[in-house]
Amino acid sequence: MSDSKIFDHGLSDYMSNANNPEKIDQHYVPRLYLRAWTIDNRLFRLMNGKIEHKGTKAFAKEKYFYKLHGLTEADIRFIERVAIHDSPTHLQPRHRTFVRMFSEAPKLMEKVADIQPTPTALHALLTERIVNTEENFHEKIERHLKRSIDCMLAGDISFYSDDEELAGFFWHISVQYMRTNAMRQAMYSLRSVPENGASMERVWHILSHIFAVNIGWSLFADRKLFQLVLLDNSTSTPFITGDQPIINTHGSIHTGISVSPGQLELFYPLSPRKAMLLAAISDGQADSVRSVSAIEVETYNFMIVRNSHEQLFCDSKEYLETMKRFL
């Protein structure tokens, strides 16, 4: 089987047709991920200089964060022009599936609005789809990513030698990189949209998935240039995480990870005691597991702070207090 076929997963396994109540509070950092920093089901969050101690349900969320938007013809042209046209040919059908997947319900809702009296059951169904479709999609991706995270927490990186598993892993971490509020706000700040009538606010949820697939494919295609290293932290200084949990240590949220392998090193804290590093082989990371010093932990933590939008998480209130000086 060719590399492109291995990476070109169908989307059907990630799509849900179930009708559910509206999921109003929608998380851009998975609760499944943040649980590694909980003690008795609670963790500490630093935000706006204030530390709170609550369950994962309370943090890294926004009401209707993944609510779908109706697209204009200009929006669709913009997506084609900036994201699909220059994508690898074999990925373009998947990208157009994202456009259909995330625009169908809003388009139907516009048509329903013209029907009088409005069919109540159909209106309720479409509302649920507008609110829940992308949230449900992310929940399924989270469950797939959790399998890889659990393996890494157990010290097992054998999935890195399985091309099919690795293709999914690269896609899933790229989705997590692109889905956050930090990334959304960075993109919203780019007010100059090169398509008259298009809106970044309407198209970003689709662009984020297209870019995630492209990044995941790029990582997979260049997989022989990288190695996965587990960082073991036995110091008294914990790894923290933030509302942008995956970062490129050679860049920032604005430069992203769409760079050459020599400029790429992905850092992903997995718990207070373990983290993942995806490093270029040329960087000389010889071992698949490496112990880190307290100074190294502090350095990685500072990078998480620098790339965060507004929230930091830890299992220690005392340590989060020391992070205030960096904000």
C-alpha positions in Angstrom: 0.0 0.0 0.0 1.3 3.5 -0.9 2.1 6.1 1.7 -0.7 8.3 0.3 -3.2 5.6 0.7 -2.1 4.8 4.3 -2.5 8.4 5.3 -5.8 9.0 3.4 -8.1 7.7 6.1 -11.8 7.9 5.4 -13.7 10.3 7.6 -16.7 8.0 8.2 -15.2 6.5 11.4 -14.9 10.0 12.8 -18.4 11.2 11.9 -21.4 10.8 14.1 -25.0 10.7 12.9 -26.4 10.4 16.4 -28.9 13.1 17.6 -27.9 14.5 20.9 -28.7 17.5 23.1 -26.8 20.6 22.2 -23.3 20.5 23.6 -23.0 24.2 24.7 -19.7 24.2 26.5 -17.1 23.0 24.0 -13.5 22.3 24.9 -10.5 23.2 22.7 -8.1 21.2 25.0 -9.5 17.7 25.6 -10.6 16.9 29.1 -9.2 13.4 28.6 -5.8 15.0 28.1 -5.9 17.4 31.1 -6.8 14.5 33.5 -3.1 13.7 33.7 -2.6 16.9 35.8 -5.5 16.2 38.2 -5.4 15.1 41.8 -8.7 13.9 43.1 -10.3 14.9 39.8 -9.2 18.5 40.1 -6.3 20.6 38.7 -5.0 24.1 39.0 -5.4 26.8 36.3 -3.6 30.1 36.1 -5.6 32.7 34.1 -5.5 36.5 34.3 -3.2 36.3 37.3 -5.7 34.1 39.2 -5.3 30.5 40.2 -8.4 28.3 40.3 -8.8 24.7 41.4 -11.6 22.8 39.6 -12.4 19.8 37.5 -11.4 19.5 33.9 -14.9 20.4 32.8 -14.5 24.0 33.9 -11.4 24.9 31.8 -10.2 25.4 28.2 -13.7 25.8 26.9 -16.0 28.3 25.3 -19.7 28.3 24.6 -20.5 27.2 21.1 -16.8 27.2 20.2 -17.4 24.8 17.3 -20.7 26.1 16.2 -20.8 26.0 12.4 -21.3 29.0 10.2 -23.0 29.4 6.8 -20.6 30.0 4.0 -20.8 32.5 1.2 -19.6 31.8 -2.4 -16.7 34.1 -1.6 -15.9 32.0 1.5 -15.8 28.8 -0.6 -13.6 30.5 -3.2 -11.3 31.6 -0.5 -11.0 28.1 1.0 -10.2 26.7 -2.5 -7.7 29.4 -3.2 -5.7 29.5 0.0 -6.0 25.9 1.3 -7.2 23.3 -1.2 -5.6 24.4 -4.5 -2.0 23.9 -3.4 -2.6 20.8 -1.2 -1.3 17.4 -2.3 -3.7 16.1 -5.0 -4.6 13.0 -3.1 -5.8 15.0 -0.1 -8.0 17.5 -2.0 -11.1 15.2 -2.1 -10.9 15.0 1.7 -10.6 18.7 2.0 -13.7 19.2 -0.1 -15.4 16.7 2.2 -14.7 19.0 5.1 -16.3 21.9 3.2 -19.5 19.8 2.7 -19.4 18.3 6.2 -19.2 21.7 8.0 -21.4 23.8 5.7 -24.4 21.4 4.9 -26.5 22.0 8.1 -26.2 25.9 8.0 -27.1 25.9 4.3 -30.2 23.7 5.0 -31.1 25.9 8.0 -31.2 29.0 5.7 -33.7 27.1 3.4 -35.8 26.0 6.4 -36.1 29.6 7.5 -38.0 30.4 4.4 -40.6 27.8 5.1 -43.7 29.0 7.0 -44.7 27.7 9.4 -41.2 26.5 10.3 -41.0 22.7 10.7 -40.2 22.5 14.4 -38.6 19.0 14.4 -36.4 19.7 11.4 -35.3 23.1 12.9 -34.3 21.3 16.1 -32.4 18.6 14.2 -30.5 21.2 12.1 -29.7 23.3 15.2 -28.3 20.2 16.9 -26.1 19.5 13.9 -24.9 23.1 13.6 -23.9 23.0 17.3 -22.6 19.5 17.7 -21.1 18.3 14.3 -17.6 19.5 14.8 -17.6 18.9 18.6 -18.6 15.3 17.9 -15.8 15.0 15.3 -13.2 16.3 17.8 -14.4 13.9 20.5 -13.7 10.9 18.2 -10.3 12.2 17.3 -9.6 12.7 21.0 -10.3 9.1 21.7 -7.9 7.9 19.0 -5.2 10.3 20.2 -5.7 9.1 23.8 -4.6 5.6 22.7 -1.2 7.0 21.6 -0.9 9.2 24.7 -1.6 6.2 27.0 1.1 4.2 25.2 3.6 7.0 25.6 2.7 7.4 29.3 3.5 3.7 29.7 6.8 4.2 27.9 5.7 2.4 24.7 6.3 4.1 21.4 6.0 1.0 19.2 3.2 2.7 17.2 5.9 4.9 15.7 7.1 1.9 13.7 3.6 1.1 12.4 2.9 3.3 9.3 -0.9 3.1 9.6 -0.9 3.9 13.3 1.7 6.7 12.8 -0.3 8.3 10.0 -3.3 8.6 12.4 -1.1 9.9 15.2 0.4 12.6 13.0 -3.1 13.7 11.9 -4.4 13.7 15.4 -1.7 15.8 16.9 -1.9 18.2 14.0 -5.6 18.6 14.7 -4.9 19.4 18.4 -2.3 21.9 17.3 -4.7 23.7 15.0 -8.0 23.5 17.1 -7.1 25.8 20.0 -8.4 29.2 20.9 -4.8 30.5 20.7 -4.6 29.4 17.0 -8.0 30.8 16.3 -7.2 34.2 17.7 -3.9 34.3 15.9 -5.8 33.6 12.6 -8.6 36.1 13.4 -5.9 38.8 13.9 -5.0 38.4 10.2 -7.7 40.8 9.0 -6.5 41.1 5.5 -8.4 38.3 3.7 -7.4 38.1 0.0 -11.0 37.4 -1.3 -13.5 40.2 -1.3 -16.6 39.1 0.8 -14.9 36.2 2.6 -14.6 36.1 6.3 -11.9 34.3 8.4 -14.4 34.0 11.2 -16.7 31.9 9.0 -14.0 29.8 7.3 -11.4 29.1 10.0 -13.1 26.0 11.4 -12.7 24.4 7.9 -9.3 25.8 7.2 -8.0 24.4 10.5 -8.9 20.9 9.5 -7.5 21.2 6.0 -4.2 22.6 7.4 -4.1 19.8 10.1 -4.4 17.1 7.4 -1.7 18.8 5.3 0.6 19.1 8.3 -0.1 15.5 9.3 0.7 14.3 5.8 3.9 16.3 5.7 5.1 14.8 9.0 4.2 11.4 7.8 5.9 11.8 4.4 9.1 13.0 6.2 8.8 10.5 9.1 12.2 9.0 8.4 13.7 12.4 9.2 12.2 12.5 12.7 12.3 10.4 15.9 10.0 10.3 18.8 11.7 10.9 22.2 10.0 10.4 25.6 11.2 12.9 28.2 11.2 11.5 31.7 11.0 14.0 34.5 12.0 12.8 38.0 12.8 16.3 39.3 10.7 18.2 41.8 9.7 20.6 39.0 6.5 19.4 37.1 5.8 19.8 33.4 3.0 22.2 33.0 0.6 22.4 30.0 -1.5 25.2 28.5 -4.3 26.1 26.2 -1.8 25.6 23.3 -0.4 22.2 24.5 1.5 21.2 21.4 4.3 23.7 20.4 7.2 24.0 18.0 10.2 24.8 20.1 11.8 26.4 17.1 8.9 28.7 16.4 5.7 30.1 18.0 2.0 29.9 17.6 2.3 32.4 14.7 5.0 30.6 12.7 3.3 27.3 13.3 4.7 23.9 12.3 4.5 24.1 8.6 8.2 24.5 8.3 11.2 22.4 7.1 12.3 19.4 9.3 15.4 21.3 10.4 13.2 24.0 11.9 10.8 21.6 13.6 10.8 20.2 17.1 7.4 19.4 18.5 7.0 19.4 22.3 3.9 17.9 23.9 3.7 17.6 27.7 1.8 14.4 28.6 1.7 14.6 32.4 3.7 16.4 35.1 6.3 13.6 34.8 6.4 12.8 31.1 6.5 14.7 27.7 6.9 13.9 24.1 9.5 15.4 21.8 9.3 14.9 18.0 12.8 15.9 16.9 14.8 15.9 13.7 17.2 13.0 13.7 19.9 15.5 12.7 19.4 17.1 16.1 21.2 14.1 17.7 18.5 12.8 20.0 20.0 9.3 20.2 17.8 7.7 22.8 14.0 7.1 22.6 13.7 7.8 26.3 15.7 10.6 28.0 15.8 12.0 31.5 15.5 15.7 31.8 17.0 18.1 34.4 15.1 20.7 36.4 16.6 23.4 34.2 15.3 21.6 31.0 11.8 21.3 32.5 11.8 25.0 33.4 12.9 25.8 29.8 10.1 23.7 28.2 7.6 25.2 30.7 8.6 28.7 29.6 8.0 27.7 26.0 4.5 26.6 27.0 3.9 29.9 28.7 5.2 31.9 25.7 2.9 30.0 23.3 -0.2 30.0 25.5 -3.2 32.2 24.9 -4.5 32.8 28.4 -4.5 29.5 30.4 -1.8 27.4 32.1 -2.5 24.1 33.9 -0.6 22.2 36.6 -1.0 19.8 39.5 0.7 22.2 41.8 -0.6 25.6 42.9 2.8 26.5 44.3 4.5 26.0 41.0 1.9 27.9 39.0 2.5 30.8 41.4 6.0 30.9 40.1 4.7 31.1 36.5 3.1 34.5 37.1 6.4 36.3 36.6 6.5 35.2 33.0 3.0 36.5 32.1 
